[in-house]
Amino acid sequence: MSAPGSVLAELVEVWKEYSGNWALQGVTMTVTEGRVHALIGPNGAGKSTLFGVISGEHRVSRGSIEVLGSGAHRRPAQLVRAGLARGFQVARVFPTMTVHDNVLVAVAAARRESAVVWRPRYSRQVTGAAADLIDAVGLGRIRATPAGILAQGDRKRLEIAMALASQPRLLLLDEPTAGMSQEETDQTVALVGRLYPDHHTTVLISEHDMRVVFALADEVTVLHQGTVLCTGDPQTVRADPRVIAAYLGEEG
């Protein structure tokens, strides 16, 4: 385990082109161990592309990138083994399976045990780890509920539990509070804030809700039209006139 303050992801002058259009233009950013790093910007700013580059789904067109010790030509599976996990804007769970079985399969897969739900016996380590994760994200009361009928907030917490099954060092969360009520948002903010103290998982979060960003983030990077407007602590970013003009002004 690396120490707080260690560099987990570093991008230097990263460019990404799609069919002649530059989605990222000279992005430089560092994600450090133990700090919640928020990525904000208007729709089309390049946030999803940046997540795709960090997770190995997209190759960079120019520039250098290193994530968890792996360079620009790493594959997603290599990054997962190195300790990267990603949560998506739309929660990706198995809708016909219960909360318990979703997490059980995720833990079994992470530990390379058979991921067949009807397997008569899992190891005690797998079943115990699944139960602990369900309780950690606050879903113990509905562990027997099919995932497909969960409220949005519960589905997102289930996805976070499944992502934590691999014990990641770095977790990418794409708009984890999208579509949530205020109560669900508050619960998710509390959960994300505990990820490093409880699980030693550092978080890079893309989020539109500025209340969430300023409640959680130690550092904020602002993207606009594929470029970095600024990076700094929340107070500095909130007061930057370029950020106000490009983004925060839209929030009222």
C-alpha positions as CSV (number, residue, x, y, z in Angstrom):
1,M,0.0,0.0,0.0
2,S,1.4,3.4,-0.9
3,A,1.4,6.3,1.5
4,P,-1.0,9.3,1.4
5,G,0.4,11.9,-1.0
6,S,1.8,9.3,-3.4
7,V,1.0,9.9,-7.1
8,L,-1.6,7.4,-8.3
9,A,-2.3,8.9,-11.7
10,E,-0.4,11.5,-13.7
11,L,-1.3,13.0,-17.1
12,V,1.1,15.4,-18.9
13,E,-0.1,17.3,-22.0
14,V,-2.6,14.6,-22.9
15,W,-4.5,15.1,-26.2
16,K,-7.3,12.9,-27.5
17,E,-8.7,13.1,-31.0
18,Y,-12.0,11.6,-32.4
19,S,-12.5,12.0,-36.1
20,G,-10.6,15.2,-36.4
21,N,-12.1,16.7,-33.2
22,W,-10.0,17.2,-30.1
23,A,-11.9,16.0,-27.0
24,L,-8.9,16.6,-24.8
25,Q,-6.3,19.3,-25.5
26,G,-3.1,19.3,-23.5
27,V,-4.6,18.1,-20.2
28,T,-2.1,17.9,-17.3
29,M,-3.4,16.5,-14.0
30,T,-2.2,14.6,-11.0
31,V,-4.3,12.4,-8.6
32,T,-2.7,11.7,-5.3
33,E,-3.3,9.0,-2.7
34,G,-5.8,9.8,0.0
35,R,-7.3,12.9,-1.6
36,V,-10.8,13.2,-3.2
37,H,-10.1,14.8,-6.6
38,A,-13.2,16.2,-8.3
39,L,-13.5,16.8,-12.1
40,I,-16.0,19.4,-13.1
41,G,-17.0,21.2,-16.3
42,P,-20.0,21.8,-18.6
43,N,-21.4,19.0,-20.7
44,G,-19.0,18.3,-23.5
45,A,-16.0,19.5,-21.6
46,G,-14.2,16.2,-21.9
47,K,-14.8,14.6,-18.5
48,S,-16.0,11.2,-19.8
49,T,-13.2,11.1,-22.3
50,L,-10.7,11.8,-19.6
51,F,-12.1,9.0,-17.5
52,G,-11.8,6.7,-20.5
53,V,-8.2,7.6,-21.0
54,I,-7.4,7.0,-17.4
55,S,-9.2,3.7,-17.3
56,G,-7.4,2.5,-20.5
57,E,-10.5,2.3,-22.6
58,H,-9.1,5.0,-24.9
59,R,-5.5,5.5,-26.1
60,V,-4.1,9.0,-25.9
61,S,-3.3,10.7,-29.2
62,R,-0.4,12.7,-27.7
63,G,1.1,13.2,-24.3
64,S,2.0,10.9,-21.5
65,I,0.0,9.1,-18.9
66,E,0.8,6.9,-16.0
67,V,-1.8,5.2,-13.8
68,L,-0.9,3.0,-10.9
69,G,2.6,2.5,-12.3
70,S,1.3,1.6,-15.8
71,G,2.1,3.7,-18.9
72,A,0.1,4.8,-22.0
73,H,-0.2,1.3,-23.6
74,R,-1.8,-0.4,-20.7
75,R,-5.0,-2.3,-21.1
76,P,-8.1,-2.0,-18.8
77,A,-7.6,-5.5,-17.4
78,Q,-4.0,-4.6,-16.5
79,L,-5.2,-1.5,-14.7
80,V,-7.9,-3.5,-12.8
81,R,-5.2,-5.9,-11.6
82,A,-3.1,-2.9,-10.5
83,G,-5.9,-1.5,-8.4
84,L,-8.2,0.6,-10.6
85,A,-12.0,0.4,-10.5
86,R,-14.7,2.5,-12.3
87,G,-18.3,3.3,-11.5
88,F,-20.5,4.6,-14.3
89,Q,-23.1,7.4,-14.6
90,V,-25.8,4.7,-15.1
91,A,-25.3,2.0,-12.4
92,R,-24.3,-1.3,-14.0
93,V,-25.7,-4.1,-11.9
94,F,-27.4,-7.4,-12.5
95,P,-31.1,-6.4,-12.3
96,T,-32.7,-9.8,-11.7
97,M,-30.2,-10.7,-8.9
98,T,-30.5,-9.6,-5.3
99,V,-28.2,-7.0,-3.7
100,H,-26.5,-9.9,-1.9
101,D,-25.9,-11.9,-5.0
102,N,-24.6,-9.0,-7.0
103,V,-22.0,-8.2,-4.4
104,L,-21.2,-11.9,-3.9
105,V,-20.5,-12.4,-7.6
106,A,-18.3,-9.3,-7.6
107,V,-16.2,-10.5,-4.6
108,A,-15.9,-14.0,-6.1
109,A,-14.8,-12.6,-9.4
110,A,-12.2,-10.4,-7.7
111,R,-10.8,-13.3,-5.8
112,R,-11.0,-15.6,-8.8
113,E,-13.5,-18.0,-7.3
114,S,-16.3,-19.4,-9.4
115,A,-18.8,-16.6,-9.9
116,V,-21.9,-18.9,-10.2
117,V,-24.5,-17.7,-7.8
118,W,-26.0,-21.1,-7.3
119,R,-22.7,-22.6,-6.2
120,P,-23.5,-24.6,-3.0
121,R,-20.7,-23.0,-1.0
122,Y,-18.5,-20.0,-1.3
123,S,-15.5,-19.7,1.0
124,R,-16.1,-18.0,4.3
125,Q,-13.8,-15.2,3.2
126,V,-15.9,-14.4,0.1
127,T,-19.3,-14.6,1.9
128,G,-17.9,-12.6,4.8
129,A,-16.4,-9.9,2.5
130,A,-19.7,-9.6,0.6
131,A,-21.6,-9.1,3.8
132,D,-19.1,-6.5,5.1
133,L,-19.4,-4.5,1.8
134,I,-23.2,-4.6,1.8
135,D,-23.2,-3.3,5.4
136,A,-20.5,-0.7,4.6
137,V,-22.6,1.0,1.9
138,G,-25.8,0.8,4.0
139,L,-27.7,-1.8,2.1
140,G,-28.0,-4.5,4.8
141,R,-31.7,-4.0,5.3
142,I,-32.4,-4.7,1.6
143,R,-29.8,-7.4,0.9
144,A,-32.5,-9.8,-0.4
145,T,-34.1,-7.2,-2.8
146,P,-33.6,-7.6,-6.6
147,A,-31.3,-4.9,-7.9
148,G,-33.7,-4.0,-10.7
149,I,-36.3,-2.5,-8.3
150,L,-33.9,-0.5,-6.2
151,A,-34.2,3.3,-5.9
152,Q,-31.5,5.2,-7.8
153,G,-29.5,6.0,-4.7
154,D,-29.5,2.3,-3.6
155,R,-28.5,1.2,-7.1
156,K,-25.5,3.5,-7.0
157,R,-24.5,2.4,-3.6
158,L,-24.7,-1.2,-4.8
159,E,-22.4,-0.4,-7.7
160,I,-19.9,1.2,-5.3
161,A,-20.0,-1.9,-3.2
162,M,-19.3,-4.1,-6.3
163,A,-16.5,-1.8,-7.3
164,L,-15.0,-2.1,-3.8
165,A,-15.0,-5.9,-4.1
166,S,-11.6,-5.7,-6.0
167,Q,-10.2,-3.6,-3.1
168,P,-9.1,-0.8,-5.6
169,R,-6.5,1.8,-4.8
170,L,-8.2,4.2,-7.2
171,L,-11.9,4.5,-7.9
172,L,-13.3,6.6,-10.7
173,L,-16.9,7.7,-10.0
174,D,-18.9,9.2,-12.8
175,E,-21.7,11.4,-11.5
176,P,-22.5,9.2,-8.5
177,T,-25.4,11.4,-7.3
178,A,-27.1,11.9,-10.7
179,G,-30.9,11.5,-10.3
180,M,-30.9,11.2,-6.5
181,S,-33.0,12.9,-4.0
182,Q,-31.4,15.2,-1.4
183,E,-31.5,12.5,1.2
184,E,-29.9,9.9,-1.2
185,T,-27.3,12.5,-2.2
186,D,-26.4,13.2,1.5
187,Q,-26.0,9.4,2.1
188,T,-23.8,9.0,-0.9
189,V,-21.6,11.9,0.0
190,A,-21.1,10.4,3.5
191,L,-20.2,7.0,1.9
192,V,-17.7,8.5,-0.6
193,G,-16.1,10.5,2.1
194,R,-15.4,7.3,4.1
195,L,-13.8,5.3,1.2
196,Y,-10.2,6.2,1.9
197,P,-10.4,6.1,5.7
198,D,-12.3,2.8,5.7
199,H,-11.1,1.1,2.5
200,H,-7.8,2.9,1.5
201,T,-9.5,3.7,-1.8
202,T,-8.7,7.1,-3.4
203,V,-11.5,8.7,-5.4
204,L,-11.5,10.7,-8.6
205,I,-15.1,11.9,-9.0
206,S,-16.9,13.6,-12.0
207,E,-19.9,15.5,-10.6
208,H,-22.3,18.2,-11.7
209,D,-23.7,19.0,-8.3
210,M,-21.5,21.7,-6.8
211,R,-22.7,21.0,-3.3
212,V,-21.4,17.5,-3.6
213,V,-18.1,18.7,-5.1
214,F,-17.4,21.3,-2.4
215,A,-18.5,18.9,0.4
216,L,-16.2,16.1,-0.7
217,A,-13.2,17.4,-2.7
218,D,-9.8,18.1,-1.5
219,E,-8.8,19.2,-5.0
220,V,-10.8,20.2,-8.1
221,T,-9.9,20.2,-11.7
222,V,-12.1,22.3,-14.1
223,L,-12.3,21.2,-17.7
224,H,-13.7,23.4,-20.5
225,Q,-13.8,22.4,-24.1
226,G,-11.2,19.8,-23.5
227,T,-8.7,22.0,-21.7
228,V,-7.9,22.5,-18.0
229,L,-9.1,25.9,-16.8
230,C,-7.6,25.5,-13.4
231,T,-6.8,23.0,-10.6
232,G,-6.8,23.8,-6.9
233,D,-8.6,23.5,-3.6
234,P,-12.4,24.1,-3.7
235,Q,-12.2,27.6,-2.3
236,T,-9.7,28.7,-4.9
237,V,-11.6,27.1,-7.7
238,R,-14.9,28.6,-6.5
239,A,-13.4,32.1,-6.6
240,D,-11.7,31.8,-10.0
241,P,-13.3,34.2,-12.5
242,R,-12.6,31.9,-15.4
243,V,-14.5,29.1,-13.6
244,I,-17.4,31.3,-12.7
245,A,-17.7,32.5,-16.3
246,A,-17.4,29.0,-17.9
247,Y,-19.3,26.9,-15.4
248,L,-20.3,28.0,-11.9
249,G,-22.4,30.9,-13.3
250,E,-24.6,28.3,-15.0
251,E,-25.4,26.9,-11.5
252,G,-27.0,30.2,-10.5
